[in-house]
Amino acid sequence: MTESTPGPVHPTADAVAALRPLPLSATTVADDSLWGTWLRRNAVRTLPHCVSQLHAAGAIDNLRRVTGEADGDFQNMWFADSDVHKTLEAAAWQLARTPDDAELRAFLDTTAALLAKAQGEDGYLNSYYTVVKPEQRWRELHKSHELYCAGHLIQAAVAASRAGVGAEIVTVARRFADLIVDRFAAANDVDGHPEIETALVELYRVTGHRPYLDLAARLVDLRGHGLLNPEHFGAAYLQDHVPIREADAVAGHAVRQLYLLAGVVDVAVETHDGELLAAAQRLWEDAFGSKTYLTGAHGSRHRDEAFGDPYELPADRAYAETCAAIASFQWNWRMLLATGDVRHADEMERVLHNAIAGSTALDGEHFFYSNPLHLRTGHDGSHEDAPSQRLSWYSCACCPPNLARLMASLPGYAITTDDTGLQIQLYTAGEIETTVDGSPVRIAVRTGYPWDGRVELTVTTAAPITLSLRIPGWCPTEDVRLDGNPVEPVDGYVRLRRDWTRDMTVTLDLPMHGRIVRPHPRIDAVRGCVALARGPLVYCVEQADLPDGVTLEDVRIDPSVPPVAGRATEDGPVTLTVAGGVRTADSALYGSAIEDHTDPITFSALPYFLWGNRKPGPMRVWIPVAATE
């Protein structure tokens, strides 16, 4: 990895963007930080597990059936090629950081060779439609995922190109991309699952080949004109119900909507299309104003993995797909770069530390597909779409390799830059080394975030820059201290314009008190409940932390008593001690007057992202308020 290795999103010099990402190599994460733990776990557990499962579940053999090296029936979902491509992308980003990983490099090289061998003479590459339905190529776009799979192949190629590995992947992806341009540049066709849009823009950014960007822009504008067979779930599910420039509400399949919006922003900044960016901003207001879970997750309906109505946010029936959380992170990153609005960094932090982090077990080899905020006592966890604990793989295995590719590239999302300096967007211990306006800048960051709100930054080179420190939206600004003194953030940042001298240090203190969070009164599903939070972390209560004989659904909280935070130790995270009670009531299911009373109890809450790592059992984020309030 060179000093200028771009990360997953790298706008061109001509793009209209308020901020720019730093090169992937500019941020080194400390091994003993929370991020360092995630990165190490991803490298040594999650990514190798994904590679193993591609073989065990048959995704690799599907491609080998194309080449004649395997026989038998096609395995798993018809879009299983995308799982291979996402794992390749993860491998490329990981090899950029750990180039000596011989096993990972062997996987990347042998899989690239297999893809090249499986690719048709015209550049077409899709194992399902080559082996199972060759006569239906490009004829079932409402459900085929052909462009979706191609998009993930292209993103793998972008990662490989930027990481300087897997040149054969780039060749394969460009051949396919050129075929797609020839096929779709003048056609009134779109894929039922958006993803190709952002991939084509990024391929344009790598190659400078304008037809890729032009096709991405065309595909964005073709959406919403009723071009697709709505089949089972309707046009909104396919993002084909309303043109994006006219839309005023997010709707339909959450992952498809969020992937589309990521591509919309990419197209907007590269084509200088202010109307398109305004549409993305309008839809952002709707999504985060009334359709986002406290954990940053999206998607309240299991039936079609979709957004619900405004304030339709049931805790126990939350679908909250992991891929939707990742897509939200990616969309907000693009919105942050495009606008410079701190709210997008806030949402990145929220979804990363809660919905995304909670989807992976501590062992790095088990995952949630859906991420509820309440698991009931007696829950039937036998169904794959709502299990009681994380599973090692899924028949629709989109989430684990998606997690792997995000985590492998995570350092590229922490810091932004502009002509004046650097903006620290996401806090983690480590080092930053880059160049700003021709001046080399090196900064050491020491922090225990998110367990500790103190962030110490030491500028170890002399440089005249503005160092901007994000003040998170959850943080009461009146309590923020810089070098012990109160500060007043401007537009969400403390901006320090200085002629920095060597080893100059500043210390930011963000208050880390446990706090009570109340829902909007229109969220019927959690009316009469409150949640617990500390810093960027949402907390939950698990049955495992309650006394014997106490059922989680009977626990109440006293919101007049502030939760008390413990201390992070080598054996565990910061937990909260909470005052409340246990409600006992009549056994009647319904009645005209139910007599009950509440016995006092003190219980513990742990960070939501750590739930489900013990034996399976009930959990809830939203806790009913004791009747004494």
N, C-alpha and C positions, 0 to 999 in steps of 0.2 A: 504494500500500500504506500503510495507516494504522498507527499505533503498536500497534493491537490486532488486526491481521490474524492470525487463527488459522492454524496449519499444517494438515497432512493429518489429524492426530488431535487432537481437542479435546474431552475429556470435559466433561460438563455440571457445573454447580456441585454437583449432587446425587450425582454419581458417587462411588463408594467407591474412591479412588485415593490412594496414598501420595505421589505426585509429580504435578506438572502441567507440561505443555509451555509454553515461552515462545512468545509470538507469533512468526510467521515473520519479522517485521521486526526482532526484537530482536537478532538475530545478523547481523553483517556480516562476511563472510569476506575476508581480505586477498587481493588479486589475485595476489601472488607466492607464496602458500602452495600446497601440493599440492591442497587442496580448491579453492582459487581457480583453479588450472589445470583441474581437472575441471569446475567450474561454467562457466568461459569456453568450454571445448571443447564442453560440452553445448549451450550457448546458440548458438554460432556454427557448429557442425558437426553434432552429433548430431540436434538437434531439427529444423533445416532439412532434413537428410537424411531423417528420418522423414516429414516432410510431402511431400517429393518422391516417396518410395517409395509412399506411400498412393495417389498418382496413377498412378505407373508400374506398380504391381502390381495395380491395379484395385479397391482397397477403396473409393475414392470413387465410382468408376463403378458399383459394386454398389448403392450408395444412389441413384445417379442413374437406375438401372434402375427403381427403385420409382416415381420421379417421372415416368418416361417421357422423361427427358432423355438416356438412353443405351440402346443395344440390345446384343444379343449375349449370350453365356453368362455366368453368374455366375463370378467369378474367385476362385481360391485357396480357403482353408479356409472352411467354412460359418459360422465365428465371426469372420470378418475384420472385422466391425463393431467388435469390441473393440479392434482396433489403432487405428481412428479415434478411439475414445473415450479411449484412453490417451494418444494424442498431443494431443488436446484438453486433457486434464488437465495434461499437461506444459506446454502453451502457456499455460494459465491461471496456473500457478505462476510461469512465467518472466515473464509480463506483470506479475505482482505486483511483480517485482524490476526489470524494465526496461520500463516502460509505454510508452515511445516507440518500441518496435519495430513499425513500421507493417506490415511484411510478416507478422509473426506475428499481429498483431491482425486483419489481413485474412483470414488462414486461419481464425482462430477464428470470426469473424463470418460468413463465407460458409459454413463448414461447419455452424455452428449453424442458419443459414437452411435449408440442405439437409436437416438432420435434421428440422426443423419441417415442411418440405414432405413429407418421406417418412413422417412419422408418421401412423398410421391415425386415423380419427375417434374410435375408442375409446381412443386413447393407445398402442396397440401399435406397437413399432418394432423390426424386425429384418429386414434386407434379404433374407436367405436364405429365411426362412420366409414372407416376403411374396411373393417372386418365384418361388421354386423349389418350395416345399412348403406352400402356404397351407392345405391341408387337414390338415396335420400339426401345426399350431400347438399348443403345450403337450402334444403327444401322444408326444414322443420325449425326454422330459426326461433320460433316462439319457445321451443323447449330444448333445442339441440345443444346449447352451450358451446357451439363451435368457435365463435368469436371470443367467448369468455375464456376457453382453454387457450386459444391463441394469445390472448392478452397476457395470461400468466407466463406463457413461454417467452413472450417479448420482454416482460419484466425480469425474467431470469437472465435473458440476454443482456439487458441493460446493466444488471448487477455484475454479470461476468465481465462485460466490457470495462466497467469502471474499476472493478477489482483487479483487472489484468489477468484473468484466468478464463479457461473454457472458451477459447476462440471459436471452437466448432459450434457452440451454442449460438453465438452471434450470427454465424453464417446461416444456420438452420432457420433462426427466427427471422432474419431479413428476407430470406427466400419466401417464407410463408407470408410475411408482411407485404411483400411486393405482390404476391398473388392476391391478397385481400384487397389491396389498393386497386388492382385491375378489375376485380370482381365487383367491388362495392362503390367505387368512386362516382359512378353515375347511376347507381341502382337505388331504388326506394326501399331499402331493406335495413333492418337493425336486428340485433340479437336480443332475445328475451332476457338475458342477464348482462347488464352493463358491466364493463371492466376494461374492454378493449380501448375505450376512449383515453383513459389516463395512460395506458401502456403505449399507445401510438404517439402521444405527446412526448413521453419520455424518450422513445426511440428517435423521434425528431430531434430532441435535445442532444442526444448522443451523436447522431449522424449528420444533422443539418439538412436532411432530405425533406423538403417541404411537403410532398404529397402525403406523408404520414400525418402531419399536423392538419392539413386540409381535410383528410378523411375523418379525423377525430372530430373536427368542427362540424362536418356534415352529419355525422352520426348523432351528435348532440342535438342538432336542429331537426333531425328526422323524428326524434322521440315525441310521442304524444299525438301522433296523427293517425292512430288506429291502424297501423300497418301489420300488426301481429294478430294471430289467432288467439283470442283471450282464453279459450279452453276452460279450465276448471275454476280459476281464481279471479278472472277478470283482468281488464286492461291495466288497472293500477298496479297489480302484482308485477306486471311486466314493464312498468314505467312507460306505458304507452297510452295513458289516459288524457294527458294534457301537455301541450308544448311547454318546455322548461321556461321559456321567457314569459309565459302567462301564468305559471303555477304560483299559488300562494300558500300551499300546505304540503308538507311531506306526507307521503301515503304509500301504501303497498308494501311489498317485501322490503324489509329494512335494509338488508345488505345491498340489494340492487339499487335502492334509492341513494344510499350513502356513497357507494362506488360511483354512481352516475354523477353525483355532486362533486366528488373529487375531480373527475374528468372535466366537469363544467368549469371549475376554477382554473385547471391547467390550460384549457382552451382559451378562457377569457384573458388570462395574463399574457399569453403568447400572441394572441390576435388583437390585443388592445380593445377588447369588447366590454365596454363598461356596462351595457345593458345586461349582458350575460352574468357578469359578476354581481350586479345588483339583484338578479334573480336568485343567485346562490345566497346572498346575504338575507334576502326576504325569507327564503326557506329555512335558513339557519335560525332566524327569530322564531319561526313556528316550531321547529324541532326542539329547540332548547327552552322555549317558553312554556310548552305544555305537553311534551311527548318524550321526555327524557327521565329515566329513573335516577334516583339519588346516587347510584353507583356510576352514573354516566352511561348506562346501558340503554339500548333501543330495541323496540319490538315487544308489544304487549299481547300478541295473539299467536297461539300455537298453530292454528289451522293453516295459515298462510305465511307464518314467520314475519308478520307485518306490524307496522305502526297501527295504533288504534285511534280512537277519537281523541280530541283534546282532553287531557287529564284522565284518560283511561290507562291507569298504571297499576294494575293489580299486582300485589307483592308475590302471592303464591302462584299465580298463573303467568308471571313474567317469562316471556320467551328469552329475551335479552341475549340473543345469540352472540357467541364469542366473536365471530367474523364481523358482526355489526359493530361491536365495540372497537375492533381494529380499524374498520372502515371510518368510524367517527374520528378516531385518532388521526388517521391519514387526511381526512377532509379538513379537520381543524388545523392541521399543520399547513396545508395549502392556504387556508383562509388567513392564518397568521402571517404567512409570507406576503400574501396579496395585500392585506389591509394594515398590518401592524397593530391590530386591535388585541389588547391583552386578554380579552375574554376567551379567545381561541386557545391561548396557552393554558388558561384556567381549566378549560374543558379537556385538553390533552392530559393535564395532570390528574384530573378527577377520574377519567376513564382508565388511564394507565394504572393508577394505584389501587383501583377497586375492581371494575369489571374485567379488565384484561388480566391483571395480576391474579385475580381469584379463579381464573379459568384453568390454571395449571397447579397440579399438586406439588407438594414439597419435593417429591421424588423426580419431578420433571418428566414423568412417563404416563401420567393419567390426566384427563382433561374433562372439563365441562363443555358441552355444546350449547346448552341453554343455562342461564345463570339466574335462578330465582332469588328473590329477596326474602322468601319464607318457605321453609320445608316443614310441612305439617307433621304432627304426631300421627302415625299410622299411614304415612304416605306410601303408595304403591310405586316403588322405584324400579319395577321390572321393565318399564318401557324405555327405549333408548333415548327418546326425546325429552324425558323428564326423570333421569335416574336419581337415586338417593346419594350417589357418590360419583366421583369422576371415573370415567372409563378409559381404558388404554388406547382405544381406537373406535371408530364409528364406521357404519356402512357408508354414510356420507361423511367422508373424512376431511372436510374442508378446513376445520378449525386448527388441528395440531400443526400442520405445516405452515399455516398462516401465522400462528404464534411464533414458530421457529424463524420465519423470515423477518418478522418485526423485531424480535429480540436480537437477532444477529446484527441488525442495523441500528439499534436503539441509540447508540452514542451520537448518531447523526441528527437527532431531533432535539438536542438539549440547548443549543446556542444558536442565535442568529447574529447577523451583522448588517450594517449599513455604512454609508460613507463616513460616519462620525465615530463609530466604535462597535462595541459588542453589547448584546442583550442576553443576559442569563435568563432563560425561559423556564427550564426545569432543573431543579437542584439535585445534585449528587456530588459526592466527594470525588476528586480526581484532578486532572490537569487540563488546561486549555493552552494550545500552542498554535498560533496562526499569524497572519499578517493583516494589518488594517491600514489602508491608505499608504502602503509602502513601508510601514513600521512593524518590525517583529514584536509580537505580544505573547507573553507567557504568564499564565495565571495559575496558581495553586489554589484549589478549593478544598477546604476542610469543613466537613459537616457530618452530623449523624442523621440528617434529614431522611425520612419523614418522622423519625422518632424524636428528634431534637430540632428546635427551630433556629439554632445558632448556625450561621453560615459565615465562615471566615475566608476572605479572599486576599491572597498575597500576589501582587503584581511583581514578578521577578525580573522584568526588563523595563527600561525607561521608554515611555511612549506617551505622546499627547493624544489621548483618546477619551471618549465618553463611555463609561462602564455603566450600563443600565441594569438594575436588579429588579426583577418582577416581584411585586407584592401580591400574593395570591388573593383571589376574591373572597376566600373563606376567612381572611385575616382581618381583625379589627384594626384599621390603620392608625387609630389613635395610640395603639400600644406598640407600634413598630419603633425599634431603636436602631440607630446607626452609630457605631462607636459609643454606645450608651446614651445617645442624645435622641430626643424625639425627631421624627422626620415626617414630612407631608408629601406622600407620593403624588406624582402628576401623571394622569392617564394610566395608572396602575404600575408605574415604575418609579424607583428612586434613581435619578440620573446623576452620575458623578463625572463631571467634566474636569479633568485635571491633567497636568503635566506629570504623569506618574514617574516616580523615581524608583530605582531598584529596591525591591523588598518592602515597598509601601503596602500596608495591610489595612483593610477595612473589615469591620464585623457587623453583620446584619443580624438582628435578633427579631424573630417572628414569634409571637406568643403562641404557645402550644397547650392551651387549656382544653380539657374535655368540654364538649358543649352539647346542648339539646337542640335538635333540628325539628321543626314543625312543618307538616305538609301544607300545600295550598288547600284551602277549604273545599275546592271542587274535586279533589282526588277522593272520591267516595270510598275507595277500597281501603284506605288507611285513615279514615276520619276517626278521631279519638285516640290516635296513636302519635308517638314521637319516635325519633331515631337519635342515635348517638354518633358523634364524630369527634375527631381530634386531628388538627392539621388537615391534610388532604384526605385522610382516611375515614371511611365510613366503618362503623362498628356493628357487630351483631351479637346475639346471645345464642349459645348452643346448649342443647340439653345436657351435654357432658359437663357443663360448668354449674349445673343446678344441684341442690341437695337431693338425696334419694327421696322418692315419693312426691317430688314436685314436677308437675307437667308444664312444659314450656308455655302452652296456650293459657295457663292460669296465672302467669306472671304479669304483674303490673309494675309501672314505674312511677316514682314520685318526681315530677319534673322540677319541683321547687328545690330539690337538693342537687347541687352541681355534681356531675360525675368526677371521680378522683382518679387521676392517672398514676399508674405505677411507674416503674423504671424499666427500660430495656436492658436485658441481660444477655449473656451468651446463650442461655437456655431458652429464651423466648422474647417476644416483642412487648411493647407497652400495652398493657391492658387497662381497662377502666373498671373501677368499683362503683356500683350503682345501687342506690336505695330504692326500695319499692315494696311490693307485697305479693302474697299469693292469694288469689281469689278462690273461695270455695262457694259453690252454689247448689241449688236443687238439681236433681238429676233429670228433671223434665226437659225435653227438647224445646218445648214451647210452653208458655203459661201466662196467665193474666198478671201475676205478680211473682217474680222470682226472688226469693230471699237469698241474700248472699252477704258475706263479710270478707274482709281482707286481713290476713296475718302479715306482719312486717317481715321483710327478708332483705338481705344484701346479696347481690350477685355480681358476677364478673361478665364483662363484654370483651371480645377480642376483635381485631381488625377483620373486616369482612373477607379480605383476600386470603385469609388463612383458614376459613371455615372448611369443614369436611376433610380435614387431614387426620382425624382420629376415627373412631368407629362411626358408621353411618348413624345419623340421628337428626332430630328436629333442629331447626335454626330459624331465627327471624331477625330482621333488621328493624321493622316497625313494631314498637311495643305499646300495648294499650296503656293509657294513663290511669292511675289509681283514682277511684271515685272521690277521694278526699280533696282533689284539686279544686 
